[in-house]
Amino acid sequence: MSQTWSPTDYQHHAAFVAALGATILARLAPQAGERILDLGCGDGALTADLVSSGAAVVAVDASAPMVAAAVARGIAARVMDARALTFTAEFDAVFSNAVLHWIPEADAVLAGVARALTPGGRFVAEFGGHTNVAAIVVALRAAFASHDLTFQSPWYYPSPDEYRARLDAAGFIVDDIRLVPRPTPLPTGMLGWLRTFGVSIFAAVPETLVARVEQGVLELLRPTLCDATGQWTADYVRLQVEARTRTQG
């Protein structure tokens, strides 16, 4: 299930993603002169902060339009599939924010990350974890079912134990892994969120039903995720990871 991204729409509906990434970027603690891979750079908004640290940054993303937007910011970005990274022992650190929950093939990603790092290199990432947007997913399933449609989730939301096991199998030493609840206000409401992050989901819905399914989702979620002033909040839960490759010998 392929998700299409528009840099303009993303900036309008989801600029909060890069802003909230400042926490995991601080945990990376990039140093001047380090060589760092930004895995899933998007439009480069957070990558620019990484570059400002003085690190030598290479950025990759599967979306050509998003890479073009990152290049327009002056970032050394290229189109690359996270499941097929082509780097070998090139980076002191690999950083990733709000990307890996879009890639169910986690083992392929981690194998490429491990290969891209030098011995003792750091892998620092944040992405959707177990129970992320659980209420939204339940509402989507129910709204789809009400029109005899089958909901297929495009997301991978692992628990800390599950992802730790995958990291161990890929040869990482795990320094920290945790779930962080993060209720997130949505600047353009739940409808803006659905139309930004649910493109691949709604691609399977007949055009004549899209508006009705969207409305069904909103009505199911309104009592829980919309306050009396009309402010929508997404029920985000993030998985934060700090790991490193083993040193030789």
Accessible surface in RSA format (square Angstrom, percent):
REM  Atomic radii and reference values for relative SASA: ProtOr
REM  Chains: A
REM  Algorithm: Lee & Richards
REM  Probe-radius: 1.40
REM  Slices: 20
REM RES _ NUM      All-atoms   Total-Side   Main-Chain    Non-polar    All polar
REM                ABS   REL    ABS   REL    ABS   REL    ABS   REL    ABS   REL
RES MET A   1   125.05  64.8  38.45  25.4  86.60 206.2  52.00  44.2  73.05  96.8
RES SER A   2    99.79  84.3  75.06 100.2  24.72  57.0  51.84 110.4  47.94  67.2
RES GLN A   3    26.08  14.6   7.30   5.3  18.78  44.7   7.30  15.5  18.78  14.2
RES THR A   4    96.45  68.6  87.24  88.4   9.21  22.0  62.11  83.4  34.34  51.9
RES TRP A   5    46.19  18.5  38.86  18.8   7.34  17.2  20.29  10.8  25.90  42.0
RES SER A   6    44.67  37.7  37.11  49.5   7.56  17.4  27.22  58.0  17.44  24.4
RES PRO A   7    34.31  25.0  32.14  29.3   2.16   7.9  32.52  26.9   1.79  11.1
RES THR A   8   107.51  76.5 100.04 101.4   7.47  17.8  70.24  94.3  37.27  56.3
RES ASP A   9    74.06  51.9  73.85  73.5   0.20   0.5  10.02  23.6  64.03  63.9
RES TYR A  10    32.29  15.1  31.99  18.2   0.31   0.8  18.21  13.7  14.08  17.4
RES GLN A  11    90.66  50.7  85.29  62.3   5.37  12.8  42.72  90.9  47.94  36.4
RES HIS A  12   118.78  64.9 101.57  70.6  17.21  44.0  69.04  71.2  49.74  57.9
RES HIS A  13    39.63  21.7  35.64  24.8   3.99  10.2  18.07  18.6  21.56  25.1
RES ALA A  14     0.06   0.1   0.00   0.0   0.06   0.1   0.00   0.0   0.06   0.2
RES ALA A  15    42.40  39.0  33.33  51.4   9.07  20.6  37.92  53.4   4.47  11.8
RES PHE A  16    26.56  13.3  20.08  12.4   6.48  16.9  24.53  14.9   2.03   5.8
RES VAL A  17    19.01  12.5  14.81  13.4   4.21  10.1  17.45  15.2   1.56   4.2
RES ALA A  18    24.01  22.1  19.96  30.8   4.05   9.2  21.58  30.4   2.43   6.4
RES ALA A  19    70.78  65.1  47.07  72.6  23.71  53.9  59.90  84.3  10.88  28.8
RES LEU A  20    61.10  34.0  57.87  41.4   3.23   8.1  60.53  42.5   0.57   1.5
RES GLY A  21     0.41   0.5   0.00   N/A   0.41   0.5   0.17   0.5   0.24   0.5
RES ALA A  22    55.73  51.2  50.99  78.7   4.74  10.8  51.28  72.2   4.44  11.8
RES THR A  23    72.84  51.8  65.24  66.1   7.60  18.1  41.36  55.6  31.48  47.6
RES ILE A  24     0.00   0.0   0.00   0.0   0.00   0.0   0.00   0.0   0.00   0.0
RES LEU A  25    19.72  11.0  19.63  14.0   0.09   0.2  19.63  13.8   0.09   0.2
RES ALA A  26    73.91  68.0  49.26  76.0  24.64  56.1  60.11  84.6  13.80  36.6
RES ARG A  27    60.82  25.5  39.30  20.0  21.52  51.2  36.57  50.0  24.24  14.7
RES LEU A  28     2.26   1.3   0.00   0.0   2.26   5.7   0.00   0.0   2.26   6.1
RES ALA A  29    51.86  47.7  42.42  65.5   9.44  21.5  49.72  70.0   2.14   5.7
RES PRO A  30    25.54  18.6  13.54  12.3  12.00  43.6  13.54  11.2  12.00  74.6
RES GLN A  31   102.69  57.4 101.21  74.0   1.48   3.5  37.23  79.2  65.47  49.7
RES ALA A  32    79.78  73.4  53.04  81.8  26.74  60.8  53.28  75.0  26.50  70.2
RES GLY A  33    65.82  81.2   0.00   N/A  65.82  81.2  37.59 103.2  28.22  63.2
RES GLU A  34    29.32  16.8  26.78  20.3   2.55   6.1  15.88  30.7  13.45  11.0
RES ARG A  35    90.91  38.2  90.86  46.3   0.04   0.1  34.18  46.7  56.73  34.4
RES ILE A  36     0.00   0.0   0.00   0.0   0.00   0.0   0.00   0.0   0.00   0.0
RES LEU A  37     0.00   0.0   0.00   0.0   0.00   0.0   0.00   0.0   0.00   0.0
RES ASP A  38     4.79   3.4   4.79   4.8   0.00   0.0   0.00   0.0   4.79   4.8
RES LEU A  39     1.04   0.6   1.04   0.7   0.00   0.0   1.04   0.7   0.00   0.0
RES GLY A  40    11.92  14.7   0.00   N/A  11.92  14.7   4.27  11.7   7.64  17.1
RES CYS A  41    12.00   9.1   0.00   0.0  12.00  28.2   2.07   5.2   9.93  10.7
RES GLY A  42    14.78  18.2   0.00   N/A  14.78  18.2  14.77  40.5   0.02   0.0
RES ASP A  43    12.07   8.5  11.56  11.5   0.51   1.2   2.19   5.1   9.88   9.9
RES GLY A  44     0.00   0.0   0.00   N/A   0.00   0.0   0.00   0.0   0.00   0.0
RES ALA A  45    28.44  26.1  18.10  27.9  10.34  23.5  18.65  26.3   9.78  25.9
RES LEU A  46    15.31   8.5  13.38   9.6   1.93   4.8  13.84   9.7   1.47   4.0
RES THR A  47     0.48   0.3   0.24   0.2   0.24   0.6   0.20   0.3   0.28   0.4
RES ALA A  48    40.05  36.8  32.46  50.1   7.59  17.3  34.36  48.4   5.69  15.1
RES ASP A  49    76.60  53.7  71.03  70.7   5.56  13.2  11.89  28.0  64.71  64.5
RES LEU A  50     0.16   0.1   0.16   0.1   0.00   0.0   0.16   0.1   0.00   0.0
RES VAL A  51    66.66  43.9  61.33  55.5   5.33  12.8  61.33  53.3   5.33  14.5
RES SER A  52    94.29  79.7  54.37  72.6  39.92  92.0  49.37 105.1  44.92  62.9
RES SER A  53    38.50  32.5  11.64  15.5  26.86  61.9  24.43  52.0  14.07  19.7
RES GLY A  54    42.79  52.8   0.00   N/A  42.79  52.8  27.42  75.2  15.37  34.4
RES ALA A  55     8.67   8.0   0.00   0.0   8.67  19.7   0.02   0.0   8.66  22.9
RES ALA A  56    49.94  45.9  40.23  62.1   9.71  22.1  49.73  70.0   0.21   0.5
RES VAL A  57    16.16  10.6   0.22   0.2  15.94  38.4   0.24   0.2  15.92  43.2
RES VAL A  58     9.59   6.3   9.59   8.7   0.00   0.0   9.59   8.3   0.00   0.0
RES ALA A  59     0.00   0.0   0.00   0.0   0.00   0.0   0.00   0.0   0.00   0.0
RES VAL A  60     0.51   0.3   0.51   0.5   0.00   0.0   0.51   0.4   0.00   0.0
RES ASP A  61    19.05  13.3  16.81  16.7   2.24   5.3   2.92   6.9  16.13  16.1
RES ALA A  62    75.77  69.7  50.58  78.1  25.19  57.3  51.68  72.8  24.09  63.8
RES SER A  63    14.80  12.5   7.68  10.3   7.12  16.4  13.32  28.4   1.47   2.1
RES ALA A  64    58.71  54.0  51.61  79.6   7.10  16.1  51.90  73.1   6.81  18.0
RES PRO A  65    69.02  50.3  59.94  54.6   9.08  33.0  67.06  55.4   1.97  12.2
RES MET A  66     6.08   3.1   6.08   4.0   0.00   0.0   6.08   5.2   0.00   0.0
RES VAL A  67     9.42   6.2   9.42   8.5   0.00   0.0   9.42   8.2   0.00   0.0
RES ALA A  68    61.68  56.7  50.03  77.2  11.65  26.5  55.98  78.8   5.70  15.1
RES ALA A  69    24.77  22.8  14.67  22.6  10.10  23.0  21.96  30.9   2.81   7.5
RES ALA A  70     0.00   0.0   0.00   0.0   0.00   0.0   0.00   0.0   0.00   0.0
RES VAL A  71    77.27  50.8  69.93  63.3   7.34  17.7  69.93  60.8   7.34  19.9
RES ALA A  72    90.52  83.2  47.41  73.2  43.12  98.1  59.50  83.8  31.03  82.2
RES ARG A  73   117.71  49.4  79.96  40.8  37.75  89.9  31.72  43.4  85.99  52.1
RES GLY A  74    71.28  87.9   0.00   N/A  71.28  87.9  36.81 101.0  34.47  77.2
RES ILE A  75    10.93   6.2   4.54   3.4   6.38  15.4   6.75   4.9   4.17  11.3
RES ALA A  76    65.66  60.4  46.93  72.4  18.73  42.6  60.31  84.9   5.35  14.2
RES ALA A  77    17.72  16.3   0.00   0.0  17.72  40.3   0.45   0.6  17.27  45.7
RES ARG A  78   108.58  45.6 104.77  53.4   3.80   9.1  37.05  50.6  71.53  43.4
RES VAL A  79    82.81  54.5  59.22  53.6  23.59  56.8  59.22  51.5  23.59  64.0
RES MET A  80    25.06  13.0  17.20  11.4   7.86  18.7  23.54  20.0   1.52   2.0
RES ASP A  81    52.50  36.8  46.41  46.2   6.09  14.4  22.03  51.8  30.47  30.4
RES ALA A  82     9.97   9.2   7.40  11.4   2.57   5.9   7.53  10.6   2.44   6.5
RES ARG A  83   112.07  47.1  96.40  49.1  15.67  37.3  17.58  24.0  94.49  57.3
RES ALA A  84    59.26  54.5  48.78  75.3  10.48  23.8  55.64  78.4   3.62   9.6
RES LEU A  85     5.39   3.0   0.00   0.0   5.39  13.6   0.00   0.0   5.39  14.5
RES THR A  86   102.24  72.7  71.20  72.2  31.03  74.0  68.60  92.1  33.64  50.8
RES PHE A  87     6.12   3.1   6.12   3.8   0.00   0.0   6.12   3.7   0.00   0.0
RES THR A  88    90.56  64.4  79.16  80.2  11.40  27.2  60.15  80.8  30.41  46.0
RES ALA A  89    54.82  50.4  38.05  58.7  16.77  38.2  38.05  53.6  16.77  44.4
RES GLU A  90    68.39  39.3  55.69  42.1  12.70  30.2  25.89  50.1  42.50  34.7
RES PHE A  91     0.29   0.1   0.00   0.0   0.29   0.7   0.29   0.2   0.00   0.0
RES ASP A  92    52.60  36.8  49.94  49.7   2.66   6.3   9.10  21.4  43.50  43.4
RES ALA A  93     0.00   0.0   0.00   0.0   0.00   0.0   0.00   0.0   0.00   0.0
RES VAL A  94     0.00   0.0   0.00   0.0   0.00   0.0   0.00   0.0   0.00   0.0
RES PHE A  95     1.27   0.6   1.27   0.8   0.00   0.0   1.27   0.8   0.00   0.0
RES SER A  96     0.21   0.2   0.21   0.3   0.00   0.0   0.09   0.2   0.12   0.2
RES ASN A  97    17.52  12.1  10.58  10.2   6.94  16.7   4.31  10.4  13.21  12.8
RES ALA A  98    15.93  14.6   6.25   9.6   9.68  22.0   6.25   8.8   9.68  25.6
RES VAL A  99    26.37  17.4  25.74  23.3   0.62   1.5  26.28  22.8   0.09   0.2
RES LEU A 100     6.46   3.6   5.43   3.9   1.03   2.6   5.43   3.8   1.03   2.8
RES HIS A 101    13.19   7.2  13.19   9.2   0.00   0.0   1.03   1.1  12.15  14.1
RES TRP A 102    48.97  19.7  32.04  15.5  16.93  39.7  27.71  14.8  21.26  34.5
RES ILE A 103    21.82  12.4  20.81  15.5   1.01   2.4  20.86  15.0   0.97   2.6
RES PRO A 104    77.47  56.5  64.47  58.8  12.99  47.2  64.66  53.4  12.81  79.6
RES GLU A 105    79.83  45.8  70.37  53.2   9.46  22.5  48.67  94.1  31.16  25.4
RES ALA A 106     5.14   4.7   2.39   3.7   2.75   6.3   4.29   6.0   0.86   2.3
RES ASP A 107    80.27  56.2  74.11  73.8   6.17  14.6  37.91  89.2  42.37  42.3
RES ALA A 108    42.03  38.6  28.56  44.1  13.46  30.6  36.52  51.4   5.50  14.6
RES VAL A 109     2.48   1.6   2.48   2.2   0.00   0.0   2.48   2.2   0.00   0.0
RES LEU A 110     0.27   0.1   0.27   0.2   0.00   0.0   0.27   0.2   0.00   0.0
RES ALA A 111    49.26  45.3  42.32  65.3   6.94  15.8  46.18  65.0   3.08   8.2
RES GLY A 112     1.26   1.6   0.00   N/A   1.26   1.6   0.95   2.6   0.31   0.7
RES VAL A 113     0.00   0.0   0.00   0.0   0.00   0.0   0.00   0.0   0.00   0.0
RES ALA A 114    24.65  22.7  15.73  24.3   8.93  20.3  15.97  22.5   8.68  23.0
RES ARG A 115   109.21  45.9  96.00  48.9  13.21  31.5  55.11  75.3  54.11  32.8
RES ALA A 116     0.00   0.0   0.00   0.0   0.00   0.0   0.00   0.0   0.00   0.0
RES LEU A 117     7.60   4.2   0.00   0.0   7.60  19.1   0.00   0.0   7.60  20.5
RES THR A 118    40.40  28.7  40.36  40.9   0.04   0.1  34.04  45.7   6.36   9.6
RES PRO A 119    67.73  49.4  45.88  41.8  21.86  79.4  48.91  40.4  18.82 117.0
RES GLY A 120    26.96  33.3   0.00   N/A  26.96  33.3   9.80  26.9  17.17  38.4
RES GLY A 121     3.30   4.1   0.00   N/A   3.30   4.1   3.27   9.0   0.03   0.1
RES ARG A 122    66.89  28.1  66.89  34.1   0.00   0.0  47.92  65.5  18.97  11.5
RES PHE A 123     0.00   0.0   0.00   0.0   0.00   0.0   0.00   0.0   0.00   0.0
RES VAL A 124     4.30   2.8   4.30   3.9   0.00   0.0   4.30   3.7   0.00   0.0
RES ALA A 125     0.02   0.0   0.02   0.0   0.00   0.0   0.02   0.0   0.00   0.0
RES GLU A 126     3.86   2.2   3.53   2.7   0.33   0.8   0.26   0.5   3.61   2.9
RES PHE A 127     0.00   0.0   0.00   0.0   0.00   0.0   0.00   0.0   0.00   0.0
RES GLY A 128     0.00   0.0   0.00   N/A   0.00   0.0   0.00   0.0   0.00   0.0
RES GLY A 129     0.00   0.0   0.00   N/A   0.00   0.0   0.00   0.0   0.00   0.0
RES HIS A 130    96.37  52.7  96.33  67.0   0.04   0.1  59.55  61.4  36.82  42.8
RES THR A 131    71.05  50.5  57.58  58.4  13.47  32.1  56.15  75.4  14.90  22.5
RES ASN A 132     4.65   3.2   2.61   2.5   2.03   4.9   0.00   0.0   4.65   4.5
RES VAL A 133     0.41   0.3   0.41   0.4   0.00   0.0   0.41   0.4   0.00   0.0
RES ALA A 134    42.34  38.9  37.35  57.6   4.99  11.4  42.06  59.2   0.28   0.7
RES ALA A 135    30.08  27.7  20.38  31.4   9.70  22.1  27.85  39.2   2.23   5.9
RES ILE A 136     0.00   0.0   0.00   0.0   0.00   0.0   0.00   0.0   0.00   0.0
RES VAL A 137    23.70  15.6  23.70  21.5   0.00   0.0  23.70  20.6   0.00   0.0
RES VAL A 138    99.70  65.6  98.76  89.4   0.94   2.3  99.13  86.1   0.57   1.5
RES ALA A 139     4.54   4.2   2.31   3.6   2.22   5.1   4.36   6.1   0.17   0.5
RES LEU A 140     0.50   0.3   0.50   0.4   0.00   0.0   0.50   0.4   0.00   0.0
RES ARG A 141   123.25  51.7 119.01  60.7   4.24  10.1  44.65  61.0  78.60  47.6
RES ALA A 142    46.00  42.3  32.57  50.3  13.43  30.6  40.64  57.2   5.36  14.2
RES ALA A 143     3.58   3.3   0.46   0.7   3.12   7.1   3.58   5.0   0.00   0.0
RES PHE A 144     3.14   1.6   3.14   1.9   0.00   0.0   3.14   1.9   0.00   0.0
RES ALA A 145    62.82  57.8  48.52  74.9  14.30  32.5  51.28  72.2  11.54  30.6
RES SER A 146    85.79  72.5  43.88  58.6  41.90  96.5  50.68 107.9  35.10  49.2
RES HIS A 147    44.24  24.2  28.14  19.6  16.10  41.2  18.13  18.7  26.11  30.4
RES ASP A 148   141.37  99.0 107.39 106.9  33.98  80.4  37.28  87.7 104.09 103.8
RES LEU A 149    39.19  21.8  28.50  20.4  10.68  26.9  31.17  21.9   8.02  21.6
RES THR A 150   113.70  80.9  93.04  94.3  20.66  49.2  61.47  82.6  52.23  79.0
RES PHE A 151    13.71   6.9   1.97   1.2  11.73  30.5   1.97   1.2  11.73  33.6
RES GLN A 152   117.40  65.7 110.16  80.5   7.24  17.2  25.26  53.8  92.14  69.9
RES SER A 153    47.97  40.5  19.91  26.6  28.07  64.7  15.43  32.9  32.54  45.6
RES PRO A 154    11.89   8.7   2.17   2.0   9.72  35.3   8.57   7.1   3.32  20.6
RES TRP A 155    24.00   9.6   3.30   1.6  20.70  48.6   0.68   0.4  23.32  37.8
RES TYR A 156    28.23  13.2  25.02  14.2   3.21   8.4  28.23  21.2   0.00   0.0
RES TYR A 157    44.32  20.7  26.33  15.0  17.99  46.8  22.56  17.0  21.76  26.8
RES PRO A 158     1.52   1.1   0.00   0.0   1.52   5.5   1.52   1.3   0.00   0.0
RES SER A 159    33.89  28.6  32.50  43.4   1.39   3.2  23.05  49.1  10.85  15.2
RES PRO A 160    31.00  22.6  31.00  28.3   0.00   0.0  31.00  25.6   0.00   0.0
RES ASP A 161   113.87  79.8 106.62 106.1   7.25  17.1  32.42  76.3  81.46  81.2
RES GLU A 162    67.81  38.9  58.27  44.1   9.54  22.7  36.97  71.5  30.84  25.2
RES TYR A 163     2.88   1.3   2.88   1.6   0.00   0.0   0.74   0.6   2.13   2.6
RES ARG A 164    94.75  39.8  94.75  48.3   0.00   0.0  30.16  41.2  64.59  39.1
RES ALA A 165    58.26  53.6  49.53  76.4   8.73  19.9  53.62  75.5   4.64  12.3
RES ARG A 166    67.49  28.3  64.11  32.7   3.38   8.1  12.08  16.5  55.41  33.6
RES LEU A 167     0.00   0.0   0.00   0.0   0.00   0.0   0.00   0.0   0.00   0.0
RES ASP A 168    73.70  51.6  62.07  61.8  11.62  27.5  24.95  58.7  48.75  48.6
RES ALA A 169    92.60  85.1  48.67  75.1  43.93  99.9  61.63  86.8  30.97  82.0
RES ALA A 170    31.71  29.2   5.74   8.9  25.97  59.1  18.21  25.6  13.50  35.8
RES GLY A 171    27.83  34.3   0.00   N/A  27.83  34.3  22.64  62.1   5.19  11.6
RES PHE A 172     0.49   0.2   0.01   0.0   0.48   1.3   0.01   0.0   0.48   1.4
RES ILE A 173    57.67  32.8  54.49  40.6   3.19   7.7  57.67  41.5   0.00   0.0
RES VAL A 174    22.48  14.8   1.19   1.1  21.29  51.3   1.19   1.0  21.29  57.7
RES ASP A 175    77.69  54.4  44.43  44.2  33.27  78.7  24.54  57.8  53.15  53.0
RES ASP A 176    36.10  25.3  33.30  33.1   2.80   6.6  13.96  32.9  22.14  22.1
RES ILE A 177    17.94  10.2   1.75   1.3  16.18  39.0   1.75   1.3  16.18  43.9
RES ARG A 178   116.67  49.0 112.97  57.6   3.70   8.8  31.65  43.3  85.02  51.5
RES LEU A 179    60.05  33.4  39.09  28.0  20.96  52.7  39.09  27.5  20.96  56.4
RES VAL A 180    40.02  26.3  38.86  35.2   1.16   2.8  40.02  34.8   0.00   0.0
RES PRO A 181    99.38  72.4  84.52  77.0  14.86  54.0  84.52  69.8  14.86  92.4
RES ARG A 182    34.84  14.6  33.09  16.9   1.75   4.2  18.59  25.4  16.25   9.8
RES PRO A 183    95.06  69.3  79.95  72.9  15.10  54.9  79.95  66.0  15.10  93.9
RES THR A 184     2.59   1.8   1.87   1.9   0.72   1.7   2.58   3.5   0.01   0.0
RES PRO A 185    81.40  59.3  77.08  70.3   4.32  15.7  77.08  63.6   4.32  26.8
RES LEU A 186     6.26   3.5   2.93   2.1   3.32   8.4   2.99   2.1   3.27   8.8
RES PRO A 187    88.65  64.6  45.06  41.1  43.59 158.5  57.58  47.5  31.07 193.1
RES THR A 188    44.49  31.6  20.99  21.3  23.50  56.0  29.34  39.4  15.16  22.9
RES GLY A 189    15.75  19.4   0.00   N/A  15.75  19.4  13.05  35.8   2.70   6.1
RES MET A 190     0.54   0.3   0.00   0.0   0.54   1.3   0.00   0.0   0.54   0.7
RES LEU A 191    58.48  32.6  57.00  40.8   1.48   3.7  57.00  40.0   1.48   4.0
RES GLY A 192     5.49   6.8   0.00   N/A   5.49   6.8   4.32  11.8   1.17   2.6
RES TRP A 193    10.94   4.4   7.99   3.9   2.96   6.9  10.20   5.4   0.74   1.2
RES LEU A 194     1.92   1.1   1.02   0.7   0.90   2.3   1.12   0.8   0.81   2.2
RES ARG A 195   137.16  57.6 116.74  59.5  20.42  48.6  47.35  64.7  89.81  54.4
RES THR A 196     8.29   5.9   2.93   3.0   5.36  12.8   6.44   8.7   1.85   2.8
RES PHE A 197    15.25   7.6  15.25   9.4   0.00   0.0  15.25   9.2   0.00   0.0
RES GLY A 198     0.72   0.9   0.00   N/A   0.72   0.9   0.67   1.8   0.05   0.1
RES VAL A 199    58.07  38.2  50.71  45.9   7.36  17.7  56.12  48.8   1.95   5.3
RES SER A 200     6.78   5.7   0.56   0.8   6.21  14.3   2.62   5.6   4.15   5.8
RES ILE A 201     4.38   2.5   1.40   1.0   2.98   7.2   2.32   1.7   2.06   5.6
RES PHE A 202    21.76  10.9  16.81  10.4   4.95  12.9  17.33  10.5   4.43  12.7
RES ALA A 203    85.50  78.6  44.35  68.4  41.16  93.6  57.20  80.6  28.31  75.0
RES ALA A 204    80.06  73.6  49.36  76.2  30.70  69.8  61.22  86.2  18.84  49.9
RES VAL A 205     9.61   6.3   0.52   0.5   9.09  21.9   1.02   0.9   8.59  23.3
RES PRO A 206    63.96  46.6  52.24  47.6  11.72  42.6  63.79  52.7   0.17   1.1
RES GLU A 207   160.35  92.1 139.83 105.8  20.52  48.9  54.48 105.4 105.87  86.4
RES THR A 208   120.34  85.6  94.93  96.2  25.41  60.6  88.05 118.3  32.29  48.8
RES LEU A 209    33.15  18.5  33.15  23.7   0.00   0.0  33.15  23.3   0.00   0.0
RES VAL A 210    38.79  25.5  38.79  35.1   0.00   0.0  38.79  33.7   0.00   0.0
RES ALA A 211    69.82  64.2  63.09  97.4   6.72  15.3  64.03  90.2   5.79  15.3
RES ARG A 212   144.59  60.7 136.26  69.5   8.33  19.8  51.75  70.7  92.84  56.3
RES VAL A 213     0.32   0.2   0.00   0.0   0.32   0.8   0.32   0.3   0.00   0.0
RES GLU A 214    10.91   6.3  10.91   8.3   0.00   0.0   2.20   4.2   8.72   7.1
RES GLN A 215    87.94  49.2  87.37  63.9   0.57   1.4  41.70  88.8  46.24  35.1
RES GLY A 216    25.76  31.8   0.00   N/A  25.76  31.8  24.95  68.5   0.81   1.8
RES VAL A 217     0.00   0.0   0.00   0.0   0.00   0.0   0.00   0.0   0.00   0.0
RES LEU A 218    18.07  10.1  18.07  12.9   0.00   0.0  18.07  12.7   0.00   0.0
RES GLU A 219    87.23  50.1  76.70  58.0  10.53  25.1  41.32  79.9  45.91  37.5
RES LEU A 220    94.08  52.4  73.75  52.8  20.33  51.1  77.09  54.1  16.99  45.7
RES LEU A 221     4.83   2.7   4.79   3.4   0.04   0.1   4.83   3.4   0.00   0.0
RES ARG A 222    95.45  40.1  94.17  48.0   1.28   3.0  48.21  65.9  47.24  28.6
RES PRO A 223   114.69  83.6  71.83  65.5  42.86 155.8  84.31  69.6  30.38 188.8
RES THR A 224    99.89  71.0  69.42  70.4  30.47  72.6  45.90  61.7  53.99  81.6
RES LEU A 225    18.84  10.5  13.86   9.9   4.98  12.5  18.19  12.8   0.64   1.7
RES CYS A 226    21.66  16.4   4.98   5.6  16.68  39.2   1.02   2.6  20.63  22.2
RES ASP A 227    78.12  54.7  59.38  59.1  18.74  44.3  44.68 105.1  33.44  33.3
RES ALA A 228   116.36 107.0  65.64 101.3  50.73 115.4  78.74 110.9  37.63  99.7
RES THR A 229   121.89  86.7  81.91  83.0  39.98  95.3  83.36 112.0  38.54  58.3
RES GLY A 230    45.69  56.3   0.00   N/A  45.69  56.3  27.50  75.5  18.19  40.7
RES GLN A 231    71.25  39.8  63.95  46.7   7.30  17.4  30.18  64.2  41.07  31.2
RES TRP A 232    20.66   8.3  19.71   9.5   0.95   2.2   4.64   2.5  16.01  26.0
RES THR A 233    37.04  26.3  37.04  37.6   0.00   0.0  22.10  29.7  14.94  22.6
RES ALA A 234     0.00   0.0   0.00   0.0   0.00   0.0   0.00   0.0   0.00   0.0
RES ASP A 235    34.63  24.3  29.62  29.5   5.01  11.8  28.86  67.9   5.77   5.8
RES TYR A 236    16.59   7.7  13.93   7.9   2.66   6.9   7.14   5.4   9.46  11.7
RES VAL A 237    22.19  14.6  22.19  20.1   0.00   0.0  22.19  19.3   0.00   0.0
RES ARG A 238    14.80   6.2  14.80   7.5   0.00   0.0   0.02   0.0  14.78   9.0
RES LEU A 239     0.00   0.0   0.00   0.0   0.00   0.0   0.00   0.0   0.00   0.0
RES GLN A 240     6.15   3.4   6.15   4.5   0.00   0.0   0.00   0.0   6.15   4.7
RES VAL A 241     0.00   0.0   0.00   0.0   0.00   0.0   0.00   0.0   0.00   0.0
RES GLU A 242    41.62  23.9  41.62  31.5   0.00   0.0   4.02   7.8  37.60  30.7
RES ALA A 243     2.88   2.6   0.00   0.0   2.88   6.5   0.00   0.0   2.88   7.6
RES ARG A 244    93.74  39.4  93.74  47.8   0.00   0.0  24.54  33.5  69.21  41.9
RES THR A 245    14.11  10.0  13.38  13.6   0.73   1.7  13.38  18.0   0.73   1.1
RES ARG A 246   129.22  54.3 117.21  59.7  12.01  28.6  54.59  74.6  74.63  45.2
RES THR A 247    99.67  70.9  82.59  83.7  17.09  40.7  52.31  70.3  47.37  71.6
RES GLN A 248   157.24  87.9 126.98  92.8  30.25  72.0  47.59 101.3 109.65  83.2
RES GLY A 249   126.76 156.3   0.00   N/A 126.76 156.3  65.87 180.8  60.90 136.4
END  Absolute sums over single chains surface
CHAIN  1 A    10906.5       8289.5       2616.9       6448.5       4458.0
END  Absolute sums over all chains
TOTAL         10906.5       8289.5       2616.9       6448.5       4458.0
